């Protein structure tokens, strides 16, 4: 066996090990959700769809999932204009302290999430809005906004300034240049960032745990409250629903902008 062949074999062994490690939890949860028994087991104890029927009939899970969708929608709705304008500004204009702003955007990832969550809990507590859904959406947006800004910045940096200059020479006002030249150019980044923000907010647990009350729990908090007492296969089924939502978002992303553009924006 030549050195080149040996390196190829070793490389593919590492790739296979990585794929198995990443896929194993999903495969176990997926298999456990189809069990016919009353406890989570893998391999499943028979095959049945009864736990998917159980979560479809569970009003508390449906309501919690609806609240999570509302939180994700609020987060995305706030992130789109804020992240788009901030990303365009950082990519196109010579902003003072731009380097400092880029470093500041890393703070949500360097500060422990529990610290950010407690800080937001104190702020929203002083405002008297704890227990409502919109503060959870705002908090998720604040924490994950750098993803939106980076995605838009990656698209905006590929925009040639000559296009806007040509439009200006033709008499196009600034708003028209923005709507017909800048915005279409950064649209792949906007779509990428929006889907990321939606999925991250949909799955957010710790911030939701600190900001909601018993009347307004989101689905991750509802799952956490359930597993504190007993772990049943319906929790595996609802986890599969989360995985399906993420898969649907990836498929939609590939359909709208292509995964190659998404990967380049990272």
ABEGO torsion letter per residue (X at the ends): XBAAAAAAAAAAAAAAAAAAAAAAAAAAAAAAAABABABBBOBBBEBBAAAAAAAAABAAAAAAAAAAAAAAAAAAAAAAAAAAAAAAAAAABBBBGAAAAAAAAAAAAABBAAAAAAAAAAAAAAAGABGBAAAAAAAAAAAAAAAAAAAAAAAAAABBAAAAAAAAAAGBBAAAAAAAAAAAAAAAAAAAAAAAAAAAAAABAAAAAAABBAAABBAAAAAAAAAAABBBAAAAAAAAAAAAAAAAAAAAAAAAAEAAAAAAAX
